[in-house]
Amino acid sequence: MKKNIFKKNQRILLISSFLIMLSFVLISIYLFSINQNLDQDSQEDPIDNTLFNDTISPDSIQQAVALEIQRIHRRGIEDNFRKIGTSWKTNPCYYYTAQMNNAEWTSDEITTWDTGYVGWEAYRHVENETIETKIKIEIIDIEKKLLRKDEVIKESFSIVYNFKTGRWSGDDSFNDSDGYGHYIGDTYEIWFNVFQTDNDNDNIPFWTENNILGTDPYIDDSRLDPDGDGIPTSWEWKWGYDPFIFDNHTILDPDEDGLQNIEEYTMRKWTANPYYKEIFIEVDFMEKGPGLFAKDNILHKESQWILMDAFIDHHIAIHIDDGWPSGFTNGGGEYLPFSETHVGPFSGMASSFYKYHFADERKGIFRYVLVLHDCGWNFCVDHKLWPDVITIPSNNQYFRNVYMPSATTERLMRLAHSVVLMHELGHSMGLIPEYCAGIDNASMAGRNDLPPIQKWIERIDAWNYWEDYQSVMNYHKINVYYLDYSDGSHGPNDEDDWSHIDLRFFQEPIFEDYDVSDS
């Protein structure tokens, strides 16, 4: 009897032990699965565990998205200038539409190749606490044919704007190949910005200030610089810098275009982008001289637009200040006193223009272009920054003697100025004879003191030798209106200009000083 009781108790003990172990295993599996889910949730949404305020739009403000069209540029004007006749005078006709939150904004007709900096804005309300909204922009050509008008969509792209972060993605996105807020299509180039209604108008969303930056969403952070690096919180947030960690923006130049971040910030109104190469140019003009056949010493808009197109194919944006409306009071478009004197490096005249008409705060940001009656070319002056000054002539002799055929029409004069400015800009980017002997080749130009026959032989030899160098830096190419730098693919004597270009070169110092003329 006792033996049976013992065996029975033994079985009960074994069963109890098994049940206890099974319970322990099941509980362990359950706890492990909970931890796994928690880990997965934290990886998928790391911000959720640290939210301070998940509100997107406080009650004090109606949530809305705003689209700003900053500038539109129609590409391809050079093609018209390559055609004999008056087609270069024909302006395009187009308009744009923007679809935002089930509404459409349609512009008036635009009849210019370039709108300049316009700042056209449209707002669209959305339901409060909306996280994202889609924006679609289209540019439509109006093609007039006899008695009818045809409309053709030339550009169409879409982005998705996030109200939490104030950033957008899609066909344009942060740090993409053509720049944030800059879309380059086959026919049009457009600069734009997107933002939202905001309590303190600093363009940092309410949600971001609460949950990422920890700043006060009711205080304008475009005026605050908590890390003391010279650039406020709003700009640093837009371009991916930590506004609470000091960055030396006086030397940072991530796109290597010669504009340090502090200078990019200065030029923000004119679409400057710290991650996209840009060239800023100020142009001043000499007053028109006396006489019936005197030329206007100006850089025509068409010449500027041709130049823009030549560079944008290589992801370099050109900005030319010839008198920007509502722009700098010390900016471009100033008319300088007329002089028949040849302006060369030793005359002191160009140095005087540089000293008294080119603002100090622009030096190191802008290249300074002078369109004068009679002058040399790119040369050294007393400011010790050789390539940041460019002089180009605008007289009958220049237009008649340099080009084949002679630039005796308004069409060819405009094309000629595009060509010569691209040549001189090349020098400001390091395209100099020390890099390639085909640049400014003296023998080909016939500038040596050889007897006439030998000079002609030297010229033909140089002509043949440098025929492969398909570049506007080659004198043989410039006089036939060639408008490009070479890519090194045209033969054994070619060079790859585009790869050699250094946009910072215009800031390189020299060792020579020239006098400044105060006369």
KEPA-392539 format. One line per 4 residues: their letters; for each residue x, y negated, z of C-alpha. Coordinates in Angstrom, 2 decimals, padded with zeros to 5 digits. Last residue first. Layout:
<pts>
a) X/Y/Z | ...
</pts>
This chain:
<pts>
sdsv) 041.29/-110.45/-062.80 | 041.68/-108.39/-059.65 | 043.82/-105.80/-061.41 | 044.73/-102.77/-059.36
dyde) 048.23/-101.47/-059.90 | 048.94/-097.85/-060.60 | 050.00/-095.21/-058.13 | 051.61/-091.89/-058.99
fipe) 051.89/-088.80/-056.81 | 048.65/-086.98/-057.59 | 045.82/-085.68/-055.40 | 043.41/-082.84/-056.37
qffr) 039.77/-083.79/-055.85 | 038.79/-083.35/-059.49 | 040.14/-079.78/-059.29 | 037.30/-078.59/-057.05
ldih) 035.18/-077.51/-060.04 | 037.83/-074.95/-061.01 | 037.41/-073.67/-064.57 | 039.70/-070.78/-065.49
swdd) 036.92/-068.26/-066.11 | 035.07/-070.64/-068.43 | 038.25/-071.56/-070.28 | 039.10/-068.02/-071.37
ednp) 041.93/-068.65/-073.83 | 042.30/-067.86/-077.55 | 045.56/-067.30/-079.38 | 045.12/-063.54/-079.83
ghsg) 041.52/-063.76/-081.07 | 038.03/-065.07/-080.42 | 037.05/-063.48/-077.10 | 038.77/-065.82/-074.65
dsyd) 035.57/-067.44/-073.39 | 036.04/-070.86/-074.95 | 034.48/-074.06/-073.71 | 031.53/-075.40/-075.63
lyyv) 030.37/-078.29/-077.79 | 032.14/-078.40/-081.15 | 031.37/-081.75/-082.77 | 033.77/-081.32/-085.72
nikh) 036.34/-083.67/-084.16 | 036.25/-081.75/-080.88 | 037.24/-078.51/-082.52 | 040.59/-079.62/-083.96
ynmv) 041.32/-081.49/-080.74 | 040.98/-078.22/-078.78 | 039.37/-078.90/-075.38 | 035.97/-078.44/-077.04
sqyd) 036.98/-074.81/-077.26 | 037.19/-072.02/-079.81 | 040.92/-071.36/-079.49 | 041.26/-068.96/-082.42
ewyn) 042.11/-071.82/-084.79 | 045.01/-072.71/-082.50 | 047.77/-071.32/-084.71 | 046.17/-072.46/-087.97
wadi) 045.70/-076.08/-086.89 | 049.11/-076.10/-085.24 | 050.73/-075.06/-088.52 | 048.62/-077.56/-090.48
reiw) 049.63/-080.39/-088.12 | 053.28/-079.50/-088.24 | 053.15/-079.51/-092.04 | 051.40/-082.90/-092.04
kqip) 053.99/-084.35/-089.68 | 056.73/-082.97/-091.91 | 055.21/-084.77/-094.89 | 054.63/-088.05/-093.01
pldn) 058.03/-088.25/-091.28 | 057.83/-087.18/-087.62 | 056.94/-089.61/-084.83 | 054.39/-087.42/-082.99
rgam) 050.68/-088.14/-082.57 | 049.56/-086.00/-085.48 | 046.59/-084.53/-083.61 | 047.72/-081.02/-084.42
sand) 051.17/-081.77/-083.10 | 049.79/-083.34/-079.91 | 047.60/-080.39/-078.91 | 045.11/-081.90/-076.46
igac) 044.48/-078.38/-075.13 | 046.07/-075.73/-077.32 | 049.03/-075.63/-074.95 | 046.84/-073.89/-072.35
yepi) 047.12/-074.17/-068.55 | 049.79/-076.88/-068.51 | 047.82/-078.55/-071.30 | 044.88/-079.26/-068.92
lgms) 041.58/-077.51/-068.25 | 041.61/-077.99/-064.47 | 038.02/-079.01/-063.84 | 038.47/-082.77/-064.33
hgle) 040.21/-082.03/-067.63 | 037.11/-080.13/-068.76 | 034.99/-083.12/-067.80 | 036.98/-085.03/-070.41
hmlv) 036.07/-082.57/-073.16 | 032.42/-082.39/-072.07 | 032.32/-086.19/-072.15 | 033.83/-086.22/-075.65
vsha) 031.27/-083.75/-077.00 | 028.21/-085.34/-075.42 | 029.38/-088.76/-076.66 | 029.72/-087.39/-080.18
lrml) 026.19/-085.95/-080.14 | 024.76/-089.34/-079.23 | 026.79/-091.04/-081.94 | 025.77/-088.34/-084.42
rett) 022.06/-089.03/-084.00 | 022.42/-092.81/-083.93 | 024.27/-092.63/-087.22 | 027.89/-093.53/-088.03
aspm) 029.56/-090.68/-086.21 | 032.04/-089.92/-088.97 | 031.71/-086.51/-090.57 | 034.14/-085.43/-089.28
yvnr) 034.80/-087.22/-086.00 | 037.63/-089.30/-084.55 | 037.87/-092.15/-087.04 | 034.36/-093.60/-087.41
fyqn) 032.98/-093.20/-083.90 | 036.20/-094.51/-082.36 | 036.51/-097.41/-084.80 | 032.90/-098.43/-084.27
nspi) 033.24/-098.76/-080.51 | 032.01/-096.69/-077.57 | 035.06/-095.46/-075.72 | 035.10/-092.90/-072.90
tivd) 036.68/-093.38/-069.50 | 036.73/-090.61/-066.93 | 037.67/-091.03/-063.28 | 037.61/-088.09/-060.83
pwlk) 040.48/-086.39/-062.65 | 043.37/-088.40/-061.21 | 042.55/-088.73/-057.55 | 045.36/-090.97/-056.33
hdvc) 043.11/-094.06/-056.05 | 045.61/-096.10/-058.05 | 044.64/-094.77/-061.45 | 045.54/-091.67/-063.42
fnwg) 043.88/-090.98/-066.77 | 040.91/-089.48/-068.59 | 040.64/-091.26/-071.89 | 042.00/-094.41/-073.35
cdhl) 039.82/-097.44/-073.72 | 037.94/-099.79/-076.00 | 034.31/-100.83/-075.49 | 033.76/-098.96/-072.25
vlvy) 031.58/-096.13/-070.96 | 032.99/-095.52/-067.49 | 032.44/-092.16/-065.81 | 033.08/-091.68/-062.09
rfig) 033.04/-088.09/-060.84 | 030.85/-087.83/-057.80 | 031.30/-086.13/-054.44 | 034.95/-086.86/-053.56
kred) 034.33/-090.58/-053.82 | 030.67/-091.34/-053.31 | 031.07/-092.79/-049.82 | 033.70/-095.18/-051.18
afhy) 031.25/-096.75/-053.62 | 032.39/-097.09/-057.23 | 032.10/-100.70/-058.39 | 034.91/-102.55/-056.60
kyfs) 037.76/-100.05/-056.40 | 036.91/-097.95/-059.45 | 036.27/-100.98/-061.64 | 039.57/-102.46/-060.48
samg) 041.40/-099.23/-061.21 | 039.85/-099.25/-064.68 | 041.23/-102.75/-065.20 | 044.72/-102.13/-063.83
sfpg) 046.12/-102.23/-067.37 | 048.58/-099.39/-066.75 | 046.20/-096.47/-067.21 | 044.57/-097.95/-070.31
vhte) 041.62/-100.25/-070.93 | 042.19/-101.86/-074.31 | 041.17/-105.49/-074.00 | 037.95/-106.45/-075.78
sfpl) 036.33/-107.05/-072.43 | 032.69/-107.02/-071.39 | 031.86/-107.45/-067.71 | 030.47/-104.27/-066.08
yegg) 026.85/-103.16/-066.23 | 025.78/-100.95/-063.33 | 023.81/-097.82/-064.16 | 025.17/-095.76/-061.30
gntf) 024.70/-095.99/-057.55 | 025.31/-098.54/-054.80 | 021.64/-099.10/-054.07 | 021.27/-095.34/-054.21
gspw) 018.04/-093.97/-055.58 | 014.51/-095.25/-055.87 | 014.98/-094.93/-059.63 | 018.31/-093.31/-060.51
gddi) 020.60/-095.70/-062.37 | 022.95/-093.76/-064.61 | 023.26/-091.00/-062.05 | 024.05/-087.77/-063.88
hiai) 023.37/-084.37/-062.30 | 024.88/-081.33/-064.08 | 024.05/-077.82/-062.87 | 026.56/-075.01/-063.35
hhdi) 025.18/-071.52/-063.91 | 027.09/-070.77/-067.12 | 024.07/-071.32/-069.38 | 023.48/-074.42/-067.25
fadm) 026.66/-076.05/-068.55 | 025.84/-076.60/-072.23 | 022.22/-077.43/-071.41 | 023.19/-080.27/-069.08
liwq) 025.54/-081.72/-071.71 | 022.75/-081.92/-074.29 | 020.57/-083.61/-071.66 | 023.21/-086.26/-070.96
sekh) 023.72/-087.08/-074.62 | 019.95/-087.38/-075.04 | 019.80/-089.79/-072.12 | 022.19/-092.12/-073.90
lind) 025.56/-092.91/-072.34 | 025.88/-096.64/-072.79 | 028.21/-099.16/-074.38 | 025.70/-100.64/-076.78
kafl) 027.55/-101.24/-080.02 | 028.52/-104.52/-081.63 | 027.60/-104.90/-085.30 | 026.11/-108.40/-085.16
gpgk) 028.82/-109.81/-082.93 | 029.54/-110.17/-079.24 | 030.12/-107.23/-076.91 | 027.54/-105.20/-075.06
emfd) 028.18/-104.99/-071.33 | 030.39/-102.18/-070.10 | 028.55/-099.26/-068.61 | 028.61/-097.36/-065.33
veif) 028.00/-093.63/-065.01 | 028.01/-091.64/-061.78 | 028.42/-087.89/-062.16 | 027.49/-085.04/-059.84
ieky) 028.61/-081.54/-060.83 | 026.87/-078.55/-059.29 | 027.66/-074.93/-058.45 | 024.97/-073.15/-056.47
ypna) 025.25/-071.95/-052.86 | 025.36/-075.31/-051.06 | 022.39/-076.57/-053.12 | 021.96/-080.25/-054.00
twkr) 018.42/-081.01/-055.19 | 018.85/-084.80/-055.45 | 017.37/-085.49/-052.03 | 019.87/-083.02/-050.57
mtye) 022.87/-085.11/-051.72 | 024.12/-085.99/-048.23 | 023.56/-082.39/-047.13 | 025.68/-081.15/-050.04
einq) 028.32/-083.63/-048.90 | 028.37/-082.21/-045.36 | 028.43/-078.75/-046.93 | 031.62/-079.50/-048.85
lgde) 031.19/-080.45/-052.48 | 034.14/-079.26/-054.56 | 032.11/-076.67/-056.46 | 033.41/-073.70/-054.48
dpdl) 029.93/-072.21/-053.91 | 030.59/-071.58/-050.21 | 032.17/-074.99/-049.56 | 032.84/-075.24/-045.82
ithn) 035.44/-077.94/-045.07 | 033.42/-080.78/-043.53 | 030.69/-078.30/-042.60 | 032.83/-076.94/-039.78
dfif) 030.11/-074.79/-038.30 | 029.20/-075.10/-034.61 | 026.69/-072.49/-033.43 | 023.25/-073.63/-032.28
pdyg) 021.87/-074.49/-035.74 | 022.74/-070.98/-037.01 | 023.21/-071.34/-040.76 | 020.91/-069.78/-043.36
wkwe) 020.30/-072.63/-045.78 | 016.88/-073.69/-044.56 | 017.82/-073.32/-040.88 | 020.94/-075.44/-041.29
wstp) 018.97/-078.19/-043.04 | 016.30/-078.28/-040.30 | 018.77/-078.13/-037.40 | 020.71/-081.25/-038.27
igdg) 024.16/-081.48/-039.91 | 027.15/-083.17/-038.25 | 028.51/-080.14/-036.40 | 027.19/-081.21/-032.99
dpdl) 025.64/-077.84/-032.12 | 022.31/-079.38/-031.06 | 021.99/-081.60/-034.16 | 018.57/-083.25/-034.00
rsdd) 016.93/-085.62/-036.50 | 015.49/-082.97/-038.85 | 014.42/-081.23/-035.65 | 011.32/-083.41/-035.27
iypd) 009.83/-082.59/-031.86 | 006.43/-080.90/-031.50 | 007.63/-077.40/-032.38 | 010.18/-077.59/-029.52
tgli) 013.07/-075.30/-030.36 | 013.39/-071.62/-029.46 | 014.96/-070.90/-032.83 | 013.35/-067.55/-033.60
nnet) 010.00/-067.21/-031.85 | 008.69/-070.69/-031.07 | 010.43/-072.76/-033.75 | 009.85/-070.04/-036.32
wfpi) 006.12/-069.83/-035.55 | 005.63/-073.62/-035.81 | 007.34/-073.68/-039.20 | 010.53/-075.71/-039.76
ndnd) 009.79/-078.40/-042.34 | 010.68/-081.21/-039.88 | 007.22/-082.76/-040.05 | 006.60/-082.51/-036.28
ndtq) 003.24/-080.77/-036.37 | 003.79/-079.03/-039.70 | 001.75/-078.63/-042.83 | 003.61/-076.31/-045.15
fvnf) 006.61/-076.25/-047.48 | 007.53/-075.29/-051.03 | 010.22/-076.97/-053.14 | 010.80/-077.28/-056.86
wiey) 013.45/-077.63/-059.56 | 012.52/-076.50/-063.07 | 014.43/-075.44/-066.17 | 012.46/-074.80/-069.31
tdgi) 012.76/-072.83/-072.54 | 014.52/-069.54/-071.76 | 013.84/-069.90/-068.05 | 015.93/-071.30/-065.24
yhgy) 014.18/-071.57/-061.87 | 015.60/-073.68/-059.06 | 014.05/-073.65/-055.57 | 016.86/-071.44/-054.28
gdsd) 019.61/-071.25/-056.89 | 019.98/-069.66/-060.32 | 021.54/-066.34/-059.27 | 019.55/-065.85/-056.06
nfsd) 020.58/-067.38/-052.72 | 017.05/-067.46/-051.29 | 014.38/-066.40/-053.74 | 012.81/-067.20/-057.10
dgsw) 010.90/-064.58/-059.07 | 009.70/-063.23/-055.74 | 010.56/-064.55/-052.29 | 009.68/-067.55/-050.15
rgtk) 010.82/-069.00/-046.86 | 008.92/-071.10/-044.32 | 009.50/-068.43/-041.67 | 006.01/-067.73/-040.34
fnyv) 004.08/-069.24/-043.25 | 005.72/-066.90/-045.78 | 005.48/-068.05/-049.41 | 005.23/-065.46/-052.18
isfs) 006.67/-066.51/-055.53 | 005.50/-066.30/-059.11 | 006.89/-067.10/-062.55 | 005.58/-068.12/-065.95
ekiv) 007.43/-070.06/-068.62 | 006.62/-070.78/-072.26 | 002.84/-070.34/-072.24 | 001.68/-071.48/-075.68
edkr) -001.15/-073.94/-076.31 | -002.12/-074.64/-079.89 | -003.50/-078.01/-080.90 | -005.60/-078.54/-083.98
llkk) -006.06/-080.94/-086.88 | -002.58/-080.70/-088.38 | -000.62/-078.48/-086.02 | 000.23/-079.91/-082.60
eidi) 002.00/-077.48/-080.31 | 001.20/-078.06/-076.65 | 003.71/-076.08/-074.60 | 002.59/-074.55/-071.32
ieik) 004.65/-074.31/-068.15 | 003.35/-071.83/-065.59 | 003.73/-071.66/-061.82 | 002.22/-068.96/-059.62
ikte) 002.05/-069.31/-055.85 | 001.13/-066.41/-053.57 | 000.24/-066.89/-049.92 | 001.56/-065.27/-046.77
iten) 000.80/-065.12/-043.04 | -002.62/-066.78/-042.87 | -003.17/-067.81/-039.24 | -005.52/-070.64/-040.25
evhr) -007.30/-070.11/-043.55 | -005.53/-071.88/-046.38 | -005.57/-075.50/-047.47 | -003.85/-076.43/-050.73
yaew) -001.50/-079.36/-051.18 | -000.01/-080.75/-054.42 | 003.17/-082.80/-054.82 | 005.04/-084.52/-057.68
gvyg) 008.56/-085.44/-056.51 | 009.74/-087.15/-059.71 | 013.50/-086.73/-060.11 | 014.05/-086.95/-063.87
tdwt) 011.23/-085.83/-066.14 | 013.52/-084.41/-068.81 | 012.76/-083.68/-072.45 | 009.89/-086.14/-072.37
tied) 006.23/-085.96/-073.32 | 004.47/-084.59/-070.25 | 000.72/-084.01/-070.39 | -001.00/-084.44/-067.04
stwe) -000.57/-081.72/-064.47 | -002.91/-078.87/-063.61 | -003.32/-077.63/-060.04 | -005.25/-074.38/-059.76
annm) -007.11/-072.93/-056.78 | -007.42/-069.36/-055.52 | -004.74/-069.79/-052.83 | -002.25/-071.63/-055.04
qaty) -002.11/-071.51/-058.83 | 000.25/-074.12/-060.26 | -000.14/-075.41/-063.80 | 002.36/-077.21/-066.00
yycp) 002.11/-079.50/-068.99 | 003.76/-079.77/-072.38 | 004.62/-082.05/-075.29 | 008.15/-082.09/-076.65
ntkw) 009.71/-085.28/-078.00 | 010.67/-085.78/-081.62 | 013.54/-088.23/-082.14 | 016.00/-085.42/-082.83
stgi) 013.78/-084.44/-085.79 | 015.00/-087.58/-087.57 | 017.12/-086.14/-090.34 | 020.07/-083.80/-090.55
krfn) 019.76/-081.00/-088.02 | 022.39/-080.36/-085.35 | 020.77/-082.94/-083.08 | 017.55/-080.94/-083.01
deig) 019.40/-077.82/-081.85 | 021.05/-079.85/-079.08 | 017.64/-080.46/-077.49 | 017.42/-076.82/-076.44
rrhi) 016.16/-076.97/-072.86 | 013.21/-078.89/-071.44 | 013.98/-080.15/-067.94 | 011.47/-080.36/-065.11
rqie) 012.20/-082.08/-061.79 | 011.05/-082.13/-058.18 | 007.74/-080.30/-058.41 | 006.63/-080.16/-054.78
lava) 004.25/-077.41/-053.71 | 002.47/-077.73/-050.38 | 000.81/-075.01/-048.31 | -001.90/-075.72/-045.76
qqis) -002.82/-074.84/-042.17 | -005.06/-077.42/-040.54 | -003.36/-078.85/-037.46 | -004.11/-079.37/-033.77
dpsi) -005.40/-075.84/-033.26 | -001.89/-074.47/-033.66 | -000.93/-072.77/-036.92 | 001.21/-069.64/-036.99
tdnf) 000.57/-068.46/-033.44 | 002.62/-065.46/-032.32 | 003.93/-067.28/-029.26 | 006.86/-066.00/-027.20
ltnd) 007.50/-062.84/-029.16 | 010.42/-060.74/-027.96 | 009.11/-057.20/-028.44 | 007.53/-058.09/-031.79
ipde) 010.82/-059.40/-033.22 | 012.42/-055.99/-033.75 | 009.58/-054.82/-036.00 | 010.41/-051.59/-037.80
qsdq) 013.32/-050.70/-035.53 | 011.35/-051.33/-032.33 | 008.47/-049.22/-033.61 | 010.80/-046.35/-034.46
dlnq) 012.42/-046.47/-031.03 | 009.01/-046.49/-029.33 | 007.85/-043.59/-031.46 | 010.97/-041.60/-030.59
nisf) 010.55/-042.37/-026.91 | 006.95/-041.13/-026.98 | 007.99/-037.95/-028.79 | 010.68/-037.26/-026.18
lyis) 008.17/-037.73/-023.34 | 005.79/-035.24/-024.91 | 008.54/-032.68/-025.57 | 009.76/-033.02/-021.99
ilvf) 006.21/-032.59/-020.61 | 005.75/-029.47/-022.72 | 009.07/-028.01/-021.54 | 008.31/-028.73/-017.87
slmi) 004.84/-027.23/-018.17 | 006.32/-024.11/-019.73 | 008.86/-023.84/-016.91 | 006.13/-024.16/-014.27
lfss) 003.93/-021.64/-016.07 | 006.81/-019.16/-016.28 | 007.63/-019.59/-012.61 | 003.99/-019.06/-011.69
illi) 003.80/-015.92/-013.82 | 006.97/-014.55/-012.23 | 005.72/-015.32/-008.72 | 002.33/-013.75/-009.39
rqnk) 004.02/-010.63/-010.76 | 006.23/-010.38/-007.65 | 003.23/-010.84/-005.40 | 001.51/-007.90/-007.09
kfin) 004.63/-005.76/-006.85 | 004.89/-006.50/-003.11 | 001.20/-005.75/-002.56 | 001.61/-002.43/-004.37
kkm) 004.60/-001.51/-002.18 | 002.74/-002.43/000.97 | 000.00/000.00/000.00
</pts>
